[in-house]
Amino acid sequence: MLEERRRQLKDEFAKGVANREKINLLLNLSRANVEDDLRAVVALADTMALRLLRMKLRHHQVVRRRYRGPLGTGCLTHYLLGFTSNDDLLNFPYESESVLDSACRTVRAWDYGQLDEESVLRILSETIRGRLELNALEDAAVRRSADQTAFSP
């Protein structure tokens, strides 16, 4: 099913900008929650990529309507997942069709201004903070386990 969806999207993307509305309908863009879609994409990236994108956004080095821009700039998915083309977008090892659709909608929402820098920065900061809190809890659990092991007879 995922492979069929990839093929369907690839065929529609190949038709170019004139096919924009059909792609939006195919992805159900008008009913999507762009922030939830972004969260699904952000979940795929490692924390260093999230921090890099946050820094690039703060320095206005994130482009729209292309994967890579001048002077080493890039789009959201370029910084998050290393995408440089629609083929990269479509061929990434997503866990499901819905995550693929979320990634495609995120690219489109960013490119066409439905997703703004402030929202992206907020979601990145929330995600980074959540990951740091989870890491701290895991570290504490490991320390407790090591302490209990060290003192058990």
MOMOZI-V34857 format. One record per residue. N is the residue number from 1. RES is the residue in one letter. PSI is psi in whole degrees, -180 to 180 (NA if undefined). Layout:
n=<N,N>
res=<RES,RES>
psi=<PSI,PSI>
This chain:
n=<1,2,3,4,5,6,7,8,9,10,11,12,13,14,15,16,17,18,19,20,21,22,23,24,25,26,27,28,29,30,31,32,33,34,35,36,37,38,39,40,41,42,43,44,45,46,47,48,49,50,51,52,53,54,55,56,57,58,59,60,61,62,63,64,65,66,67,68,69,70,71,72,73,74,75,76,77,78,79,80,81,82,83,84,85,86,87,88,89,90,91,92,93,94,95,96,97,98,99,100,101,102,103,104,105,106,107,108,109,110,111,112,113,114,115,116,117,118,119,120,121,122,123,124,125,126,127,128,129,130,131,132,133,134,135,136,137,138,139,140,141,142,143,144,145,146,147,148,149,150,151,152,153>
res=<M,L,E,E,R,R,R,Q,L,K,D,E,F,A,K,G,V,A,N,R,E,K,I,N,L,L,L,N,L,S,R,A,N,V,E,D,D,L,R,A,V,V,A,L,A,D,T,M,A,L,R,L,L,R,M,K,L,R,H,H,Q,V,V,R,R,R,Y,R,G,P,L,G,T,G,C,L,T,H,Y,L,L,G,F,T,S,N,D,D,L,L,N,F,P,Y,E,S,E,S,V,L,D,S,A,C,R,T,V,R,A,W,D,Y,G,Q,L,D,E,E,S,V,L,R,I,L,S,E,T,I,R,G,R,L,E,L,N,A,L,E,D,A,A,V,R,R,S,A,D,Q,T,A,F,S,P>
psi=<-43,-42,-37,-41,-42,-47,-44,-47,-41,-43,-43,-40,-36,-21,-11,-170,-32,-20,12,-48,-38,-40,-43,-41,-44,-40,-3,40,-36,-24,-2,154,106,-31,-40,-40,-45,-42,-38,-37,-43,-35,-22,-18,153,165,-36,-38,-38,-44,-40,-48,-42,-45,-45,-39,-44,-27,14,45,28,124,163,154,16,157,-38,141,-168,154,37,11,165,176,-179,-53,-19,-48,-37,-45,2,16,138,2,167,-33,-42,-45,-47,-28,1,146,70,153,-18,167,-37,-34,-38,-48,-40,-42,-45,-43,-36,-45,-46,-42,-40,-48,-36,17,13,-9,120,166,-41,-44,-43,-46,-42,-47,-40,-46,-42,-44,-45,-46,-44,-41,-41,-41,-43,-42,-40,-41,-42,-43,-42,-41,-40,-43,-43,-44,-42,-39,-42,-39,-39,-30,4,141,NA>
